[in-house]
Amino acid sequence: MSNKVAVITGGASGIGLAAAHRFAAEGASVVIGDLDEKHAQAAAQEITDAGGTAIGVAVNVLEEASIAALIARAVDEFGNLHVLCNHVGGSNPRKDLDLLRMDMDEFDKTMALNVRSTVLGSRLALPHMIEAGGGSIINTASVGGLSGDYLQSAYGTAKAAVIRLTQYIATQYGPQMVRCNAVAPGAISTPALRDNLSEDEIEAIKGHNALPFLGEAEDIANTMLFLASDESRYLTGQLLVVDGGMSSHSSIAEDRRGFMPN
Ligand SMILES: NC(=O)c1ccc[n+]([C@@H]2O[C@H](COP(=O)([O-])OP(=O)(O)OC[C@H]3O[C@@H](n4cnc5c(N)ncnc54)[C@H](O)[C@@H]3O)[C@@H](O)[C@H]2O)c1
C-alpha cells in the first residue's frame, strides 16, 4: 500500500478505525474522515506515533460540500487519491421497523446515509482516481442487504442498493482502471453493534454463524485491505460477504438437523 492515498469515511471508530490502522501499517497515507473530529484526529495521531502517515478530518457524509472538502483535503495533503472506503452507514433500529410502522423520515435519512453518501463520495473521488491512473472504491454493505427481515426495512433496502451501485461503478469506470467492490459484514463486535443490540440479541445472532464466534473489526479491515491493494487487481463489481458463515446455510438448515438419521 506504500504510495497509495486512502480516504476512509467513518474511520474514527469500529471497522473504519481498524481499516485505518491496517492500511497505514501497510504503508498507505490515510485520511480518516469522521463526524467525530476529535476521535478522527486522535486516531490519526496514534497512527503517526506508530510511524505511519494519517490525518483526521471532520466530515458529515450527509452533506455534499463536506464530502467534497474531505476529498479536496486528501488530494491537497498527499497529492492524489487511490482508495476510497465509503464506510459510513447504519439506521436507527428504534425507528427503522417493519414497513407499516417505519418512520418515513428515518427511511429518507437511512437512504441518504448509506446510499446517497456512497454515490457522492464516489462521484467526487472518481476524477482523481482516473487522473492517478486507477483506484479502488470499497463500499460497506451488510448481510442485512441480502434478504428480508422483520425489522430495519430501510437499512436492508439501502444496503441492497449499495451492492447494486457497486456493480454500476465497476462497470462504468473499469475501463479507466477504477475497481469497485463491496464488503458485507455479518455481526461484528463494534460500538455500532453493542449500542444498538442487547447482549441477548447479539448472542442469538451469533448462534446463526457457522463459525462459533463473533467477528471483530479486524476481520473486515483485512478484507478491505485486500480490496484496496493490487493483490485484488482482477476483482471488481463483487460483494465479499464476511459473516462467519451466517448466510452460508438456508433458513431450513436448522430444522433439518432434527431429521438427521443417527
Ligand atoms: N458492526 C457491525 O456488526 C456491522 C455489520 C454490518 C454492516 N456494518 C456497517 O459498517 C459501517 C459502520 O459500522 P461500524 O461498526 O464501524 O460503526 P461505528 O459506530 O463503530 O463507527 C461509525 C463511525 O461513523 C461515524 N459517522 C456516523 N455518522 C456519520 C456521518 N454522517 N458522517 C461522517 N461520519 C459519521 C461515527 O462518528 C463513527 O465514528 C456501517 O456502514 C454499517 O452499516 C456494521
The ligand as a Gaussian input file, in Angstrom:
#p B3LYP/6-31G(d) Opt

LIG

0 1
 N      -20.765000      -3.597000      13.209000
 C      -21.481000      -4.464000      12.511000
 O      -21.868000      -5.527000      13.006000
 C      -21.826000      -4.155000      11.081000
 C      -22.470000      -5.144000      10.335000
 C      -22.798000      -4.888000       9.002000
 C      -22.500000      -3.656000       8.450000
 N      -21.889000      -2.691000       9.207000
 C      -21.623000      -1.402000       8.566000
 O      -20.350000      -0.889000       8.948000
 C      -20.412000       0.558000       8.927000
 C      -20.038000       1.194000      10.255000
 O      -20.026000       0.287000      11.195000
 P      -19.002000       0.297000      12.432000
 O      -19.329000      -0.955000      13.130000
 O      -17.616000       0.561000      12.020000
 O      -19.627000       1.563000      13.233000
 P      -19.129000       2.531000      14.385000
 O      -20.352000       3.070000      15.025000
 O      -18.100000       1.863000      15.236000
 O      -18.420000       3.707000      13.562000
 C      -19.141000       4.528000      12.725000
 C      -18.395000       5.855000      12.575000
 O      -19.120000       6.639000      11.606000
 C      -19.169000       7.971000      12.076000
 N      -20.334000       8.648000      11.467000
 C      -21.644000       8.470000      11.774000
 N      -22.403000       9.289000      11.021000
 C      -21.561000       9.993000      10.222000
 C      -21.744000      10.989000       9.238000
 N      -22.972000      11.457000       8.929000
 N      -20.659000      11.479000       8.600000
 C      -19.408000      11.040000       8.917000
 N      -19.162000      10.106000       9.859000
 C      -20.234000       9.584000      10.506000
 C      -19.277000       7.858000      13.578000
 O      -18.850000       9.064000      14.220000
 C      -18.350000       6.670000      13.865000
 O      -17.016000       7.095000      14.124000
 C      -21.821000       0.909000       8.525000
 O      -21.899000       1.107000       7.136000
 C      -22.599000      -0.314000       8.966000
 O      -23.830000      -0.427000       8.288000
 C      -21.548000      -2.913000      10.509000

